[in-house]
Amino acid sequence: MLDLKQKDVIFFDMDGLLLDTENLYYETRWQILKRYGYPYTKKTHSHYIGKGFNDTIFRLKNLVGDEKLGQQIFTESMELFQASIENGRLPLKQGAFQLLTMLNEKEKRCYLTSSSSKKIIMQALQKTQLEGFFHKIISGEEVNRNKPMPDIYLRAIEIAQTDKKKALVFEDSKSGVEAAFQAGIDVIMVPDWLPPSKQEMDEVIAVLPNLEEVLVFFTERNNRRKPNDHFDYHEPFC
């Protein structure tokens, strides 16, 4: 039986888990690259997910074969991304608000552990009115190595001053799952763009289709599923 009631500290990724940001990252990056004459597919974008902005800049520089142009494309795409957030183009993922509300009511401590910059995180949380749910925001700027390395979750455990056994991570991407697993913290995967691989299935305690499905596991009536229950998940693009 997957019983999460004893988990007191909950770490949440942001992009693709709480907020539907990956589609927006893809759309804005695609627009800027198209402007400069470079193709950018959803398959290509899948390699950028969950690894932080330094990795994104590195990949863009390699994609266009020019360091200065790669940096310029990154800057312009982020400006377009931020403008889109300001214009309200950032929907919540299914169950995000309900789960955070329930965890706060149960006095669980929630932390945001995102590879994004602090500026982007705060802008997104304020626009979606999620900022007040979190005890602390931990960004990729606070660690030397970003996901899939475990640094951000080791830092989060230190900040939360908790035992790893009492902590739980929610992630949507391969790099996030690997970071939590290497840090020795139980992780539940809620896939966004890509279905879980066999390795990820072995590293998580459950794979769920959305955050709404998590609610039952923090309540008394949680005996309808067993640990490591996995759900059919279909890749959203070819």
CYANA upper distance limits for C-alpha pairs under 8 A (distance plus 0.5 A):
  1 MET  CA    222 ASN  CA      8.11
  1 MET  CA    223 ASN  CA      6.63
  1 MET  CA    225 ARG  CA      6.76
  1 MET  CA    226 LYS  CA      4.72
  1 MET  CA    227 PRO  CA      5.71
  2 LEU  CA    217 PHE  CA      7.02
  2 LEU  CA    222 ASN  CA      7.95
  2 LEU  CA    223 ASN  CA      8.27
  2 LEU  CA    225 ARG  CA      7.34
  2 LEU  CA    226 LYS  CA      5.98
  2 LEU  CA    227 PRO  CA      5.03
  2 LEU  CA    228 ASN  CA      8.22
  3 ASP  CA    217 PHE  CA      6.10
  3 ASP  CA    218 PHE  CA      7.35
  3 ASP  CA    222 ASN  CA      7.41
  4 LEU  CA    217 PHE  CA      6.09
  4 LEU  CA    218 PHE  CA      5.74
  5 LYS  CA    217 PHE  CA      7.62
  5 LYS  CA    218 PHE  CA      5.34
  5 LYS  CA    219 THR  CA      7.34
  6 GLN  CA    166 LYS  CA      7.09
  7 LYS  CA    108 LYS  CA      8.37
  7 LYS  CA    165 LYS  CA      8.14
  7 LYS  CA    166 LYS  CA      5.17
  7 LYS  CA    167 ALA  CA      6.01
  7 LYS  CA    168 LEU  CA      6.88
  8 ASP  CA    108 LYS  CA      5.55
  8 ASP  CA    109 ARG  CA      6.73
  8 ASP  CA    166 LYS  CA      6.10
  8 ASP  CA    167 ALA  CA      6.72
  9 VAL  CA    108 LYS  CA      6.47
  9 VAL  CA    109 ARG  CA      5.33
  9 VAL  CA    110 CYS  CA      6.48
  9 VAL  CA    111 TYR  CA      8.17
  9 VAL  CA    160 ALA  CA      8.08
  9 VAL  CA    162 THR  CA      8.00
  9 VAL  CA    166 LYS  CA      6.80
  9 VAL  CA    167 ALA  CA      5.18
  9 VAL  CA    168 LEU  CA      6.91
 10 ILE  CA    108 LYS  CA      7.65
 10 ILE  CA    109 ARG  CA      6.63
 10 ILE  CA    110 CYS  CA      5.28
 10 ILE  CA    111 TYR  CA      6.71
 10 ILE  CA    167 ALA  CA      6.24
 10 ILE  CA    168 LEU  CA      5.44
 10 ILE  CA    169 VAL  CA      6.44
 10 ILE  CA    170 PHE  CA      8.23
 11 PHE  CA    110 CYS  CA      6.44
 11 PHE  CA    111 TYR  CA      5.37
 11 PHE  CA    112 LEU  CA      6.28
 11 PHE  CA    113 THR  CA      6.66
 11 PHE  CA    156 ALA  CA      8.44
 11 PHE  CA    167 ALA  CA      7.95
 11 PHE  CA    168 LEU  CA      6.60
 11 PHE  CA    169 VAL  CA      5.18
 11 PHE  CA    170 PHE  CA      6.79
 12 PHE  CA     17 LEU  CA      8.28
 12 PHE  CA     18 LEU  CA      8.30
 12 PHE  CA    110 CYS  CA      7.85
 12 PHE  CA    111 TYR  CA      6.67
 12 PHE  CA    112 LEU  CA      5.36
 12 PHE  CA    113 THR  CA      6.17
 12 PHE  CA    114 SER  CA      8.10
 12 PHE  CA    169 VAL  CA      6.51
 12 PHE  CA    170 PHE  CA      5.59
 12 PHE  CA    171 GLU  CA      7.23
 13 ASP  CA     17 LEU  CA      6.68
 13 ASP  CA     18 LEU  CA      7.70
 13 ASP  CA    112 LEU  CA      6.48
 13 ASP  CA    113 THR  CA      5.64
 13 ASP  CA    114 SER  CA      5.54
 13 ASP  CA    169 VAL  CA      8.41
 13 ASP  CA    170 PHE  CA      6.79
 13 ASP  CA    171 GLU  CA      6.02
 13 ASP  CA    172 ASP  CA      8.09
 13 ASP  CA    176 GLY  CA      8.20
 14 MET  CA     18 LEU  CA      5.58
 14 MET  CA     19 LEU  CA      6.57
 14 MET  CA    112 LEU  CA      7.42
 14 MET  CA    113 THR  CA      7.77
 14 MET  CA    114 SER  CA      6.21
 14 MET  CA    121 ILE  CA      8.46
 15 ASP  CA     19 LEU  CA      6.08
 15 ASP  CA     20 ASP  CA      7.07
 15 ASP  CA     21 THR  CA      5.75
 15 ASP  CA     22 GLU  CA      6.80
 15 ASP  CA     50 GLY  CA      8.03
 15 ASP  CA    114 SER  CA      7.91
 16 GLY  CA     20 ASP  CA      5.59
 16 GLY  CA     21 THR  CA      6.18
 16 GLY  CA     22 GLU  CA      6.12
 16 GLY  CA     93 LYS  CA      8.09
 16 GLY  CA    172 ASP  CA      6.74
 16 GLY  CA    173 SER  CA      8.49
 16 GLY  CA    192 ASP  CA      6.15
 16 GLY  CA    193 TRP  CA      8.32
 17 LEU  CA     93 LYS  CA      7.05
 17 LEU  CA     96 ALA  CA      8.46
 17 LEU  CA    170 PHE  CA      8.18
 17 LEU  CA    171 GLU  CA      6.89
 17 LEU  CA    172 ASP  CA      6.00
 17 LEU  CA    190 VAL  CA      7.34
 17 LEU  CA    191 PRO  CA      8.29
 17 LEU  CA    192 ASP  CA      7.46
 18 LEU  CA     92 LEU  CA      6.47
 18 LEU  CA     93 LYS  CA      5.78
 18 LEU  CA     96 ALA  CA      5.91
 19 LEU  CA     90 LEU  CA      7.25
 19 LEU  CA     91 PRO  CA      6.60
 19 LEU  CA     92 LEU  CA      5.07
 19 LEU  CA     93 LYS  CA      5.76
 19 LEU  CA     96 ALA  CA      8.49
 20 ASP  CA     24 LEU  CA      7.80
 20 ASP  CA     90 LEU  CA      6.72
 20 ASP  CA     91 PRO  CA      6.20
 20 ASP  CA     92 LEU  CA      6.48
 20 ASP  CA     93 LYS  CA      6.33
 21 THR  CA     25 TYR  CA      6.55
 21 THR  CA     90 LEU  CA      7.04
 22 GLU  CA     26 TYR  CA      6.58
 22 GLU  CA     49 ILE  CA      8.05
 22 GLU  CA    193 TRP  CA      8.40
 23 ASN  CA     27 GLU  CA      6.60
 24 LEU  CA     28 THR  CA      6.57
 24 LEU  CA     81 PHE  CA      7.32
 24 LEU  CA     89 ARG  CA      8.40
 24 LEU  CA     90 LEU  CA      8.16
 25 TYR  CA     29 ARG  CA      6.49
 25 TYR  CA     81 PHE  CA      7.04
 26 TYR  CA     30 TRP  CA      6.37
 26 TYR  CA     42 LYS  CA      7.61
 26 TYR  CA     45 HIS  CA      6.96
 27 GLU  CA     31 GLN  CA      6.73
 28 THR  CA     32 ILE  CA      6.97
 28 THR  CA     77 SER  CA      6.03
 28 THR  CA     78 MET  CA      8.15
 28 THR  CA     80 LEU  CA      6.58
 28 THR  CA     81 PHE  CA      6.33
 29 ARG  CA     33 LEU  CA      6.63
 29 ARG  CA     40 TYR  CA      8.37
 29 ARG  CA     73 ILE  CA      8.37
 29 ARG  CA     74 PHE  CA      8.12
 29 ARG  CA     77 SER  CA      5.57
 29 ARG  CA     78 MET  CA      8.36
 30 TRP  CA     34 LYS  CA      6.46
 30 TRP  CA     39 PRO  CA      7.93
 30 TRP  CA     40 TYR  CA      6.03
 30 TRP  CA     41 THR  CA      8.10
 31 GLN  CA     35 ARG  CA      6.77
 31 GLN  CA     77 SER  CA      8.30
 32 ILE  CA     36 TYR  CA      7.13
 32 ILE  CA     73 ILE  CA      6.94
 32 ILE  CA     76 GLU  CA      7.40
 32 ILE  CA     77 SER  CA      6.35
 33 LEU  CA     37 GLY  CA      6.71
 33 LEU  CA     38 TYR  CA      5.56
 33 LEU  CA     39 PRO  CA      7.08
 33 LEU  CA     40 TYR  CA      7.38
 33 LEU  CA     73 ILE  CA      7.34
 34 LYS  CA     38 TYR  CA      5.77
 34 LYS  CA     39 PRO  CA      6.64
 34 LYS  CA     40 TYR  CA      8.11
 38 TYR  CA     64 VAL  CA      7.86
 40 TYR  CA     44 THR  CA      6.81
 40 TYR  CA     45 HIS  CA      7.71
 41 THR  CA     45 HIS  CA      6.79
 42 LYS  CA     46 SER  CA      6.79
 42 LYS  CA    237 PHE  CA      7.83
 43 LYS  CA     47 HIS  CA      7.94
 43 LYS  CA    238 CYS  CA      8.22
 44 THR  CA     48 TYR  CA      8.07
 45 HIS  CA     49 ILE  CA      7.39
 46 SER  CA    193 TRP  CA      7.71
 46 SER  CA    194 LEU  CA      8.05
 48 TYR  CA     55 ASP  CA      7.81
 48 TYR  CA     56 THR  CA      6.44
 48 TYR  CA     59 ARG  CA      8.25
 49 ILE  CA    173 SER  CA      7.54
 49 ILE  CA    175 SER  CA      8.34
 50 GLY  CA    115 SER  CA      7.06
 50 GLY  CA    147 LYS  CA      7.32
 50 GLY  CA    173 SER  CA      6.77
 50 GLY  CA    174 LYS  CA      8.25
 50 GLY  CA    175 SER  CA      6.39
 50 GLY  CA    176 GLY  CA      6.89
 51 LYS  CA     55 ASP  CA      6.58
 51 LYS  CA     56 THR  CA      7.98
 51 LYS  CA    115 SER  CA      6.95
 51 LYS  CA    146 ASN  CA      6.80
 51 LYS  CA    147 LYS  CA      5.80
 51 LYS  CA    148 PRO  CA      7.26
 51 LYS  CA    175 SER  CA      7.02
 52 GLY  CA     56 THR  CA      7.03
 52 GLY  CA    115 SER  CA      5.24
 52 GLY  CA    116 SER  CA      6.26
 52 GLY  CA    140 GLY  CA      7.16
 52 GLY  CA    146 ASN  CA      6.86
 52 GLY  CA    147 LYS  CA      7.77
 53 PHE  CA     57 ILE  CA      6.59
 53 PHE  CA    115 SER  CA      8.08
 53 PHE  CA    116 SER  CA      7.19
 53 PHE  CA    117 SER  CA      8.23
 54 ASN  CA     58 PHE  CA      6.70
 55 ASP  CA     59 ARG  CA      6.69
 56 THR  CA     60 LEU  CA      6.63
 56 THR  CA     74 PHE  CA      8.35
 57 ILE  CA     61 LYS  CA      6.65
 57 ILE  CA     70 GLY  CA      7.12
 57 ILE  CA     71 GLN  CA      6.70
 57 ILE  CA     74 PHE  CA      6.80
 58 PHE  CA     62 ASN  CA      6.89
 58 PHE  CA     70 GLY  CA      8.41
 59 ARG  CA     63 LEU  CA      6.50
 60 LEU  CA     64 VAL  CA      6.77
 60 LEU  CA     70 GLY  CA      5.53
 60 LEU  CA     71 GLN  CA      7.96
 60 LEU  CA     73 ILE  CA      8.12
 60 LEU  CA     74 PHE  CA      7.71
 61 LYS  CA     65 GLY  CA      6.15
 61 LYS  CA     66 ASP  CA      5.94
 61 LYS  CA     67 GLU  CA      5.43
 61 LYS  CA     68 LYS  CA      8.15
 61 LYS  CA     69 LEU  CA      7.53
 61 LYS  CA     70 GLY  CA      4.56
 61 LYS  CA     71 GLN  CA      7.28
 62 ASN  CA     66 ASP  CA      7.45
 62 ASN  CA     67 GLU  CA      8.21
 62 ASN  CA     70 GLY  CA      8.08
 63 LEU  CA     70 GLY  CA      8.19
 64 VAL  CA     69 LEU  CA      7.71
 64 VAL  CA     70 GLY  CA      6.73
 65 GLY  CA     70 GLY  CA      8.14
 66 ASP  CA     70 GLY  CA      6.40
 67 GLU  CA     71 GLN  CA      6.74
 68 LYS  CA     72 GLN  CA      6.73
 69 LEU  CA     73 ILE  CA      6.59
 70 GLY  CA     74 PHE  CA      6.75
 71 GLN  CA     75 THR  CA      6.67
 72 GLN  CA     76 GLU  CA      6.64
 73 ILE  CA     77 SER  CA      6.48
 74 PHE  CA     78 MET  CA      6.62
 75 THR  CA     79 GLU  CA      6.74
 76 GLU  CA     80 LEU  CA      6.79
 77 SER  CA     81 PHE  CA      6.54
 78 MET  CA     82 GLN  CA      6.55
 79 GLU  CA     83 ALA  CA      6.66
 80 LEU  CA     84 SER  CA      6.65
 81 PHE  CA     85 ILE  CA      6.91
 82 GLN  CA     86 GLU  CA      6.79
 82 GLN  CA    120 ILE  CA      8.05
 83 ALA  CA     87 ASN  CA      6.76
 84 SER  CA     88 GLY  CA      7.01
 84 SER  CA     89 ARG  CA      5.96
 84 SER  CA     90 LEU  CA      8.23
 85 ILE  CA     89 ARG  CA      5.77
 85 ILE  CA     90 LEU  CA      6.33
 85 ILE  CA    123 GLN  CA      8.27
 85 ILE  CA    124 ALA  CA      7.27
 85 ILE  CA    127 LYS  CA      7.76
 86 GLU  CA    127 LYS  CA      7.74
 88 GLY  CA    127 LYS  CA      7.75
 90 LEU  CA    124 ALA  CA      8.25
 90 LEU  CA    128 THR  CA      7.93
 91 PRO  CA    128 THR  CA      8.16
 92 LEU  CA     96 ALA  CA      7.00
 92 LEU  CA     97 PHE  CA      8.07
 92 LEU  CA    128 THR  CA      7.87
 93 LYS  CA    210 ASN  CA      8.19
 93 LYS  CA    211 LEU  CA      8.23
 94 GLN  CA    210 ASN  CA      6.50
 94 GLN  CA    211 LEU  CA      6.68
 94 GLN  CA    212 GLU  CA      6.81
 95 GLY  CA     99 LEU  CA      6.43
 95 GLY  CA    210 ASN  CA      7.12
 95 GLY  CA    211 LEU  CA      5.14
 95 GLY  CA    212 GLU  CA      4.44
 95 GLY  CA    213 GLU  CA      8.13
 96 ALA  CA    100 LEU  CA      6.73
 96 ALA  CA    211 LEU  CA      6.33
 96 ALA  CA    212 GLU  CA      7.55
 97 PHE  CA    101 THR  CA      6.51
 97 PHE  CA    130 LEU  CA      8.18
 98 GLN  CA    102 MET  CA      6.67
 98 GLN  CA    212 GLU  CA      7.60
 99 LEU  CA    103 LEU  CA      6.64
 99 LEU  CA    211 LEU  CA      7.24
 99 LEU  CA    212 GLU  CA      7.16
 99 LEU  CA    214 VAL  CA      7.84
 99 LEU  CA    215 LEU  CA      6.64
100 LEU  CA    104 ASN  CA      6.64
100 LEU  CA    110 CYS  CA      8.39
100 LEU  CA    133 PHE  CA      7.02
101 THR  CA    105 GLU  CA      6.73
101 THR  CA    133 PHE  CA      7.97
102 MET  CA    106 LYS  CA      6.73
102 MET  CA    215 LEU  CA      8.27
103 LEU  CA    107 GLU  CA      6.72
103 LEU  CA    108 LYS  CA      5.73
103 LEU  CA    109 ARG  CA      8.16
103 LEU  CA    110 CYS  CA      8.15
104 ASN  CA    108 LYS  CA      6.13
104 ASN  CA    109 ARG  CA      7.67
104 ASN  CA    110 CYS  CA      8.18
104 ASN  CA    133 PHE  CA      7.34
109 ARG  CA    134 PHE  CA      7.82
109 ARG  CA    135 HIS  CA      6.92
110 CYS  CA    133 PHE  CA      7.41
110 CYS  CA    134 PHE  CA      5.54
110 CYS  CA    135 HIS  CA      6.39
110 CYS  CA    136 LYS  CA      8.22
111 TYR  CA    134 PHE  CA      5.66
111 TYR  CA    135 HIS  CA      6.16
111 TYR  CA    136 LYS  CA      5.83
111 TYR  CA    137 ILE  CA      6.53
111 TYR  CA    138 ILE  CA      7.85
111 TYR  CA    156 ALA  CA      8.42
112 LEU  CA    134 PHE  CA      7.11
112 LEU  CA    136 LYS  CA      7.14
112 LEU  CA    137 ILE  CA      5.40
112 LEU  CA    138 ILE  CA      6.36
112 LEU  CA    139 SER  CA      8.32
113 THR  CA    137 ILE  CA      7.00
113 THR  CA    138 ILE  CA      5.40
113 THR  CA    139 SER  CA      6.45
113 THR  CA    140 GLY  CA      8.32
113 THR  CA    152 ILE  CA      7.35
113 THR  CA    153 TYR  CA      7.85
113 THR  CA    156 ALA  CA      7.86
114 SER  CA    121 ILE  CA      8.23
114 SER  CA    138 ILE  CA      7.02
114 SER  CA    139 SER  CA      5.59
114 SER  CA    140 GLY  CA      6.59
115 SER  CA    139 SER  CA      6.07
115 SER  CA    140 GLY  CA      4.57
115 SER  CA    141 GLU  CA      8.01
115 SER  CA    146 ASN  CA      6.99
115 SER  CA    147 LYS  CA      7.46
116 SER  CA    120 ILE  CA      7.01
116 SER  CA    121 ILE  CA      6.92
116 SER  CA    139 SER  CA      6.53
116 SER  CA    140 GLY  CA      6.24
116 SER  CA    141 GLU  CA      8.18
117 SER  CA    121 ILE  CA      6.72
117 SER  CA    139 SER  CA      6.36
117 SER  CA    140 GLY  CA      6.71
117 SER  CA    141 GLU  CA      6.56
118 LYS  CA    122 MET  CA      6.57
118 LYS  CA    137 ILE  CA      8.33
118 LYS  CA    138 ILE  CA      8.35
118 LYS  CA    139 SER  CA      6.14
118 LYS  CA    140 GLY  CA      8.40
118 LYS  CA    141 GLU  CA      7.75
119 LYS  CA    123 GLN  CA      6.67
120 ILE  CA    124 ALA  CA      6.59
121 ILE  CA    125 LEU  CA      6.60
121 ILE  CA    139 SER  CA      8.33
122 MET  CA    126 GLN  CA      6.47
122 MET  CA    131 GLU  CA      7.84
123 GLN  CA    127 LYS  CA      6.68
124 ALA  CA    128 THR  CA      6.72
125 LEU  CA    129 GLN  CA      6.23
125 LEU  CA    130 LEU  CA      5.46
125 LEU  CA    131 GLU  CA      5.41
126 GLN  CA    130 LEU  CA      6.94
126 GLN  CA    131 GLU  CA      6.22
130 LEU  CA    134 PHE  CA      8.35
138 ILE  CA    142 GLU  CA      7.42
138 ILE  CA    152 ILE  CA      7.96
138 ILE  CA    156 ALA  CA      7.48
139 SER  CA    143 VAL  CA      8.35
139 SER  CA    152 ILE  CA      8.19
140 GLY  CA    145 ARG  CA      8.46
140 GLY  CA    146 ASN  CA      6.42
140 GLY  CA    152 ILE  CA      7.37
142 GLU  CA    152 ILE  CA      8.17
143 VAL  CA    151 ASP  CA      6.69
143 VAL  CA    152 ILE  CA      6.59
143 VAL  CA    155 ARG  CA      8.14
144 ASN  CA    151 ASP  CA      7.88
145 ARG  CA    149 MET  CA      6.66
145 ARG  CA    150 PRO  CA      8.46
145 ARG  CA    151 ASP  CA      6.63
145 ARG  CA    152 ILE  CA      8.35
146 ASN  CA    150 PRO  CA      8.06
146 ASN  CA    151 ASP  CA      7.17
146 ASN  CA    152 ILE  CA      7.26
147 LYS  CA    151 ASP  CA      7.99
147 LYS  CA    152 ILE  CA      7.80
147 LYS  CA    175 SER  CA      5.98
147 LYS  CA    176 GLY  CA      6.36
147 LYS  CA    178 GLU  CA      8.12
147 LYS  CA    179 ALA  CA      5.96
148 PRO  CA    174 LYS  CA      8.24
148 PRO  CA    175 SER  CA      4.67
148 PRO  CA    176 GLY  CA      6.30
148 PRO  CA    177 VAL  CA      8.06
148 PRO  CA    178 GLU  CA      5.89
148 PRO  CA    179 ALA  CA      4.99
149 MET  CA    175 SER  CA      8.40
149 MET  CA    178 GLU  CA      7.77
149 MET  CA    179 ALA  CA      5.46
149 MET  CA    182 GLN  CA      7.77
150 PRO  CA    154 LEU  CA      6.70
150 PRO  CA    178 GLU  CA      8.09
150 PRO  CA    179 ALA  CA      4.67
150 PRO  CA    180 ALA  CA      6.60
150 PRO  CA    181 PHE  CA      8.23
150 PRO  CA    182 GLN  CA      6.03
150 PRO  CA    183 ALA  CA      5.52
151 ASP  CA    155 ARG  CA      6.53
151 ASP  CA    179 ALA  CA      8.01
151 ASP  CA    183 ALA  CA      8.10
152 ILE  CA    156 ALA  CA      6.56
152 ILE  CA    179 ALA  CA      8.31
153 TYR  CA    157 ILE  CA      6.64
153 TYR  CA    179 ALA  CA      7.59
153 TYR  CA    180 ALA  CA      6.73
153 TYR  CA    183 ALA  CA      6.68
154 LEU  CA    158 GLU  CA      6.86
154 LEU  CA    183 ALA  CA      6.49
155 ARG  CA    159 ILE  CA      6.70
156 ALA  CA    160 ALA  CA      6.50
157 ILE  CA    161 GLN  CA      6.35
157 ILE  CA    162 THR  CA      6.43
157 ILE  CA    163 ASP  CA      7.86
157 ILE  CA    164 LYS  CA      7.43
158 GLU  CA    162 THR  CA      7.72
162 THR  CA    166 LYS  CA      7.38
162 THR  CA    167 ALA  CA      7.81
163 ASP  CA    167 ALA  CA      7.33
164 LYS  CA    168 LEU  CA      8.46
164 LYS  CA    184 GLY  CA      7.52
164 LYS  CA    185 ILE  CA      6.15
165 LYS  CA    185 ILE  CA      7.46
165 LYS  CA    186 ASP  CA      8.13
167 ALA  CA    185 ILE  CA      7.02
167 ALA  CA    186 ASP  CA      7.54
168 LEU  CA    185 ILE  CA      6.79
168 LEU  CA    186 ASP  CA      5.73
168 LEU  CA    187 VAL  CA      6.30
168 LEU  CA    188 ILE  CA      8.20
169 VAL  CA    180 ALA  CA      7.29
169 VAL  CA    185 ILE  CA      7.41
169 VAL  CA    186 ASP  CA      6.71
169 VAL  CA    187 VAL  CA      5.01
169 VAL  CA    188 ILE  CA      6.75
170 PHE  CA    187 VAL  CA      6.27
170 PHE  CA    188 ILE  CA      5.59
170 PHE  CA    189 MET  CA      6.48
170 PHE  CA    190 VAL  CA      7.68
171 GLU  CA    176 GLY  CA      6.14
171 GLU  CA    177 VAL  CA      6.44
171 GLU  CA    187 VAL  CA      7.58
171 GLU  CA    188 ILE  CA      6.93
171 GLU  CA    189 MET  CA      5.54
171 GLU  CA    190 VAL  CA      6.66
171 GLU  CA    191 PRO  CA      8.12
172 ASP  CA    176 GLY  CA      7.42
172 ASP  CA    177 VAL  CA      7.89
172 ASP  CA    189 MET  CA      5.82
172 ASP  CA    190 VAL  CA      5.27
172 ASP  CA    191 PRO  CA      4.90
172 ASP  CA    192 ASP  CA      6.09
173 SER  CA    177 VAL  CA      6.75
173 SER  CA    189 MET  CA      8.02
173 SER  CA    191 PRO  CA      6.78
173 SER  CA    192 ASP  CA      7.54
173 SER  CA    193 TRP  CA      8.35
173 SER  CA    194 LEU  CA      7.80
174 LYS  CA    178 GLU  CA      6.67
174 LYS  CA    196 PRO  CA      7.83
174 LYS  CA    200 GLU  CA      7.33
175 SER  CA    179 ALA  CA      6.67
176 GLY  CA    180 ALA  CA      6.82
177 VAL  CA    181 PHE  CA      6.55
177 VAL  CA    187 VAL  CA      7.18
177 VAL  CA    189 MET  CA      7.47
177 VAL  CA    200 GLU  CA      7.36
177 VAL  CA    203 GLU  CA      7.88
177 VAL  CA    204 VAL  CA      7.81
178 GLU  CA    182 GLN  CA      6.51
178 GLU  CA    200 GLU  CA      8.02
178 GLU  CA    203 GLU  CA      8.09
179 ALA  CA    183 ALA  CA      6.73
180 ALA  CA    184 GLY  CA      6.91
180 ALA  CA    185 ILE  CA      6.06
180 ALA  CA    186 ASP  CA      7.69
180 ALA  CA    187 VAL  CA      6.88
181 PHE  CA    185 ILE  CA      6.36
181 PHE  CA    186 ASP  CA      7.44
181 PHE  CA    187 VAL  CA      7.47
181 PHE  CA    203 GLU  CA      6.70
181 PHE  CA    204 VAL  CA      8.06
186 ASP  CA    204 VAL  CA      7.24
186 ASP  CA    205 ILE  CA      7.02
187 VAL  CA    203 GLU  CA      8.22
187 VAL  CA    204 VAL  CA      5.65
187 VAL  CA    205 ILE  CA      6.57
187 VAL  CA    206 ALA  CA      8.06
188 ILE  CA    204 VAL  CA      6.05
188 ILE  CA    205 ILE  CA      6.23
188 ILE  CA    206 ALA  CA      5.57
188 ILE  CA    207 VAL  CA      6.39
188 ILE  CA    208 LEU  CA      7.92
189 MET  CA    204 VAL  CA      7.14
189 MET  CA    206 ALA  CA      6.91
189 MET  CA    207 VAL  CA      5.28
189 MET  CA    208 LEU  CA      6.86
190 VAL  CA    207 VAL  CA      6.36
190 VAL  CA    208 LEU  CA      5.61
190 VAL  CA    209 PRO  CA      6.16
190 VAL  CA    210 ASN  CA      6.23
190 VAL  CA    211 LEU  CA      7.52
191 PRO  CA    195 PRO  CA      6.42
191 PRO  CA    196 PRO  CA      7.32
191 PRO  CA    207 VAL  CA      8.10
191 PRO  CA    208 LEU  CA      8.08
191 PRO  CA    209 PRO  CA      7.33
191 PRO  CA    210 ASN  CA      8.42
191 PRO  CA    233 TYR  CA      8.43
193 TRP  CA    235 GLU  CA      7.05
193 TRP  CA    236 PRO  CA      6.88
194 LEU  CA    235 GLU  CA      6.15
194 LEU  CA    236 PRO  CA      8.09
195 PRO  CA    233 TYR  CA      6.50
195 PRO  CA    234 HIS  CA      7.06
195 PRO  CA    235 GLU  CA      6.39
196 PRO  CA    200 GLU  CA      6.14
196 PRO  CA    201 MET  CA      6.71
197 SER  CA    201 MET  CA      6.71
198 LYS  CA    202 ASP  CA      6.81
199 GLN  CA    203 GLU  CA      6.88
200 GLU  CA    204 VAL  CA      6.79
201 MET  CA    206 ALA  CA      8.15
201 MET  CA    207 VAL  CA      7.82
204 VAL  CA    228 ASN  CA      8.00
205 ILE  CA    227 PRO  CA      6.96
205 ILE  CA    228 ASN  CA      5.56
206 ALA  CA    227 PRO  CA      7.12
206 ALA  CA    228 ASN  CA      4.97
206 ALA  CA    229 ASP  CA      6.15
206 ALA  CA    230 HIS  CA      6.60
207 VAL  CA    228 ASN  CA      7.71
207 VAL  CA    229 ASP  CA      7.27
207 VAL  CA    230 HIS  CA      5.48
207 VAL  CA    231 PHE  CA      6.96
208 LEU  CA    213 GLU  CA      7.08
208 LEU  CA    214 VAL  CA      8.02
208 LEU  CA    230 HIS  CA      7.02
208 LEU  CA    231 PHE  CA      6.63
209 PRO  CA    213 GLU  CA      7.63
209 PRO  CA    231 PHE  CA      7.12
209 PRO  CA    232 ASP  CA      8.44
209 PRO  CA    233 TYR  CA      7.51
210 ASN  CA    214 VAL  CA      8.10
211 LEU  CA    215 LEU  CA      7.92
214 VAL  CA    218 PHE  CA      7.84
215 LEU  CA    219 THR  CA      7.57
216 VAL  CA    220 GLU  CA      8.34
216 VAL  CA    221 ARG  CA      7.14
216 VAL  CA    222 ASN  CA      5.92
217 PHE  CA    221 ARG  CA      8.18
217 PHE  CA    222 ASN  CA      5.58
218 PHE  CA    222 ASN  CA      7.84
225 ARG  CA    229 ASP  CA      7.18
